[in-house]
Amino acid sequence: MRLAAASGAVTALVVVTVWVSDLSFERAVLLAPVLVIGLAAVAGLFVFWGRVGWESFRQARHPRLVVAAALAFVLLLVGLTLLGVQLPRE
């Protein structure tokens, strides 16, 4: 049962990769081990930085200020994006 679930997950990952990128199905199947390791690395980073952020938030003296600053930063980015402001690239 676990083997079937893992096979289905890898197949879904390959199909999503083919749909998102311009890779052929055969090439994506050959790259399946790399895709699985890459997805695991990205998931691990999200879990790690999520825990770091949560612990920092819990230990903050003013958690409402942290939430307000994060929300203001996100709103600033969204506003600048909607206005079409582009940062200079070197």
C-alpha positions in Angstrom: 0.0 0.0 0.0 2.8 2.4 0.9 4.6 1.6 -2.3 1.5 2.3 -4.4 1.0 5.6 -2.6 4.7 6.6 -3.2 4.4 5.6 -6.8 1.3 7.7 -7.2 2.9 10.7 -5.6 6.0 10.5 -7.8 3.7 10.1 -10.9 1.7 13.2 -9.9 5.0 15.1 -9.4 6.2 14.2 -12.8 2.8 15.1 -14.4 2.7 18.5 -12.7 6.3 19.1 -13.7 5.5 18.4 -17.4 2.4 20.6 -17.1 4.3 23.5 -15.6 7.5 23.3 -17.6 8.3 22.6 -21.2 9.9 19.2 -20.4 8.9 16.2 -22.3 7.2 13.4 -20.3 10.1 11.0 -21.0 12.7 13.5 -19.8 10.6 14.3 -16.6 10.4 10.6 -15.9 14.2 10.3 -16.1 14.6 13.3 -13.8 12.1 11.9 -11.3 14.7 11.2 -8.6 16.0 14.8 -8.9 12.5 16.1 -8.7 11.7 14.1 -5.6 14.9 15.2 -3.8 14.3 18.8 -4.9 10.8 18.8 -3.6 11.9 17.3 -0.3 14.6 19.9 0.0 12.1 22.7 -0.6 9.6 21.2 1.8 12.3 20.9 4.5 13.3 24.5 4.1 9.7 25.6 4.5 9.3 23.5 7.6 12.6 24.8 9.0 12.0 28.5 8.4 8.4 28.1 9.5 9.5 26.8 12.8 12.2 29.5 13.1 9.6 32.2 12.3 7.0 30.7 14.8 9.5 30.5 17.6 10.7 34.1 16.9 7.0 35.2 16.9 6.3 33.4 20.2 9.3 35.0 21.9 8.7 38.5 20.6 7.9 41.2 23.1 5.3 42.8 20.9 3.8 40.1 18.6 1.2 42.5 17.3 3.9 44.8 16.1 5.6 41.9 14.3 2.3 41.0 12.5 1.6 44.6 11.6 5.1 45.1 10.2 4.9 41.9 8.1 1.4 42.8 6.9 2.6 46.3 6.0 5.6 44.9 4.1 3.3 42.5 2.1 0.8 45.3 1.3 3.7 47.5 0.2 5.0 44.9 -2.2 1.5 44.2 -3.6 0.8 47.9 -4.0 4.1 48.5 -5.8 3.4 45.5 -8.0 -0.1 46.8 -8.9 1.3 50.2 -9.7 3.8 48.6 -12.1 6.9 49.8 -10.2 10.0 47.8 -11.2 13.2 47.7 -9.3 16.4 48.4 -11.3 18.4 45.4 -12.3 22.1 45.3 -12.6 
